[in-house]
Amino acid sequence: IRGKAEARLSEAYQIKEKFARAKGVKVIEKEIVKEYVDEYTKAPVEIKSLGDYESRANGLKSLTRNAKDILHDLGAEIVRERVMASNERIDGRGPSDIRQIASDVRVVPRPHGVALFTRGETQAMVTTTLGSGFDEQTIDGMGGRFKKTFMLHYNFPSYSVGECRRIMCPGRREIGHGALARRALIPMVPTEDYPYVVRVVSDITESNGSSSMASVCGASLAMMDAGVPLKAPVAGIAMGLITGTDGEYAILSDIQGLEDFLGDMDFKVAGTSEGVNALQMDVKTQFLTPAVLKEALEQARQGRMHI
């Protein structure tokens, strides 16, 4: 499979646009898998019983699954080796480069506050609505009843990643992303003597990595557009990590979805110019040292200042 696919996959992974790259990789995978499936199905075999038929069908499923797994691992190897060898990522950026950013407020007239935040192929439309004290959210928790005067809700419709599926209630991912963004922003939201309840809703219109951090940036803009006196604006960034076999590593700023999927770390850092408000880390390596973490936090700080 390496001999048949490595050169073609290496070329496909140089395509910078997300969907065009995914399409190119899928075409290669489909052709390679079909070649092995055709060879398997055309091989003569004597079937005497239902067990023989089931064994042949299971063998075909196993062959297809194994071929796809090998192609996936080969693709990951190509992407990771390119970063380690040349410091060049799949979209041509260097390790610490941030994708192009565009932002605007008042893009629609109706909400109290609204912002459109775009970073690369990730975009969030964030709205802020102000309510009275009667709009507080009452929570009956394990520790007793309490009220929320600041709410942040995150929505991830299927069209944001080019899919078509039924609209359902928020899942664990959506709830978690909203909770992370709320943690990042709540220290900056006025509480004492502020007469309004604030509800922020982030709707992701396009996603290719770190939509939760785009929600943090968009929420800061939308609340300021609504006149909420934030103590300071908050920016967020997702950091990645590629590790080599000999102890070498590369820390990546503002990772895309594929770099999250094929890399070793997704480290989200959100805060102000004065410090960090919220962290979240997914890690897939055993070689994350305090020195690497310190470097990642400093690179994240530089990225947040840029944003």
N, C-alpha and C positions, 0 to 999 in steps of 0.2 A: 504493500500500500504506500509506503514511503517513496519507493521508486516511481510509482505511477502518479502520486498526488503532490509531493512536496514542492516541486517547482511551480505548479499551477496554484497551489494554495498560497505560496509566498507572494505571487503576483496579485492574487485576489485580495490578500490582506493589506495591500498597499493602496486600495481604494479608500478615499477619505470619507465619503458620504456613507452614513450608516446603512440605509436600506439597499443601496447599490452594492455595498460590500457583502452584506448578508446574502443577497441574491446570488452574487458570484460564487460565494463559498458553498451555498446550497446546491447550485448546479453541478459543481465539481463532486460534492459528496454523493449526489444522486447518481451520477454517471459511474463513479467508482463502485458504489454498492450494487448497482444494477449489473455491472460486469461480473461480480462474484456471485450474485444471486442467479444469473443466467447460467453460469458454469455449474453451479450446484444443482439447479433444477433439470438441466439437460443430461446430467450424468445418469447412466442406466442403473436402476435399482429394482430388485424384485420385492414386491409388496405382497405378502401372503396373509396378513391379518390386519386388524384395526390398529394393533400396537405398532406394526411397522409403519403404517400411515402416520400415526401420531408422532412417532419418533422422527420421521422425515420432516413433518411440519415444524416440530420443535427445533430441529437442526437448522431449518431455514430461518426461524426467528432468532436463534442464537447467533447465526452467521451475520445477519443484518445488524443486530445489536452490537456485536463485537467490532464489525467494520466501522460503524458510526462512532463508537467509543475511540477507536484508534485514530480516526480522522480528527475527532475533537481534540485528542491529546497532541496530535501532530500540529494542529493549528495553534494551540496554546504554546507549544514549544517554539514555533516560528515567531510569534508575537513577542514572547519573552526574550528570546535570543537577540532579536533586533534591538530591543531596548538596552540590553546589557552590552551589546557590541558597539552600538553607534549612538546611544542616547536618543534615538529617534522613535517616537511613538507612532501608532497606526494612522494618526491624522497629520503626521509631520511635525508635531510640536516637540519641544524639548521637555525634560522632566518637570521643570518648574513653570512652564508657560500656562497661562490661563486662556481659555477660549474667548472669542470675541463676545463682548457684553453690550446689550442694548436694553434700555429701560425707559419707561414713560409713565406718566400719571394722567388721570382724567381721560383715559381712552374711551370710556363710555360715561354718559352724564348722570345716570340715575343713582349709583351708590354714593354714600357719604364720602368714601375714599376708595380709590381703585388704582392699581398699578399693574403694568405688564412688564415682567422681567424675563429677559431672554439671555441665556448663556450657551453659545454653541447651538446644539440641537435640543436643548432643554428650555422649556418656556412655561411660566406660571402666570395665570391671570388671578390676581389676589384682590379681594374686596374687603372693605372694612365697614361695618354697620354699628352705629352708636344707639344704645337704648337707655331706658330709665332704670332706676333701681328695681322696678318690678320684673325686669328681664333677667335678673340674676339666675344662674343655674344652681338648683339645690341638689346636692349629692348626699345620699344616705350611704355612707361608707362604713367599713369595718370599725373605724375609729370614731364613729359618730357622724352626725349631720354637719355639713359645711356648705358654703356657697362659693361659686365662682363668678367673678366679675369680668374676667378675661377668658375668652374661649377662642381656640384656633382649630379649625377643621380642615382636613386635607382630603381632596378627592382626586382619584386617579382613573379617569374614564378610559375605556379600552381603545378609543380612537387615538389616544396620545402615543401609542406604540403601533398604530396601524392595524389594530385588531377589531373584530366585531363580535361582541358577546353581550349577553343580557346585563342590564343594570341591576346590581344587587346592593345590599347594605354594605357599609365599609367593612373590610376585612382587617385582620391583625396588622397587616403591613400599613394600611392607610391610617389606622388608629395610632400605630407606633410613630409614623412619620409626623402626624399632627402633634403628638405628645412631645416629640423631640423639638419641633419648631416652637412650640409653646414654651418649653423650658428655656430655649435660647432667648426668647423675647420678654418673658414675664418680669425679669429683674429691671427692665427698662420702662415698663408700663407704670404710669402713676397710679397709686392706690389711695393714699391719704387725701381726703377732701376732694377726690375727683368724682364728679357727679354721674358719670356715664358708665354703663356696662358696654364692653367692647367685644364684638364678635368678628373674627377674621376668618375668611374662607379662601383657601387656595385651590384653584382648579387647574390641574396640569393639562396643558393643551398639546405639548410635545415632550417626549422624554428620551434622553440619551445620557443618563447618569446624573445623580445628585439632584433629584427634583425636590427633596426635602430642604436642601440648602438654598435652592432657588426660591422656595416658599418663604424661607427666613428673610431673604433679601427683598422679595416682593412685599412681604408683610410690613417690613419697616417703611417702605415707600408708601404703601397704601394707608397705614396709620398716620403718617405725617401728612398725607394728602387730606385725610379726614380731620386734621387739626388736633390729633392726640399728642400731647406734649411729651414725647419720648425723652428719656434722659440722655440717650445717645442712639444713633442708628446701629443696627446689628447686621453683620454679614456672615455668611457661612460658606464653607468649602469642604469638599470631599478629597481626602488624600489616599493615594494608593501605594503599593509596594511590590517590587519585583525582586526576588532573591535568586542568586546564582548558587551553583554547587560548591564553589570555593570560598564562600563567605562574602562575596561581592553583593551589592544591592543597589537598587535605584528607587528613590522616593518620587512619586508622581503627584503633581498638583492638579486638581480639577479633573478627576478621572471620568472617562466615559463608561457606558454600560459594559462594553467588552473588556475594558481594563479591570473593572470590578469582578466580572465573571471569571476571567482568566488569571487575575493577579492574586496576591497573597494577603491583601488588606483593603478594607474600606473603612477609613477613619474620618468621621465627620467632626469638624471643629467649627463652632459658631460663637461669635462674641463681638465686642466693640474694640475700639482702638486701645482701650485700657486693659482688656483682659478677656478671658474665655468664659462664656456663660454656660455652654452645654457641649458635651462630648458623646459620641457613640462610635463603637468600634466593632467591626466584624473582622476576624483574623483567621487565616488558614495556614499559618506557618508557625513552627516552634522556635524560630530564630529571631523573634522580636525582642531586642535588648533595650535597656534604658537609654543607651546612646542613640539607637535608631529612633526611638520614640521622641527623644529630645530634638533630634534633627527634623523629624516630621512636624513637630509642633512649631518650630521656628519657621520652617518653610510654609506651613499653614498660616502663620501670622503674616508673613510677607504677602501671601496670596489674598488674605482678608483685607489687608491695607490697600492692595491694588483694586479689589472689588469695591 
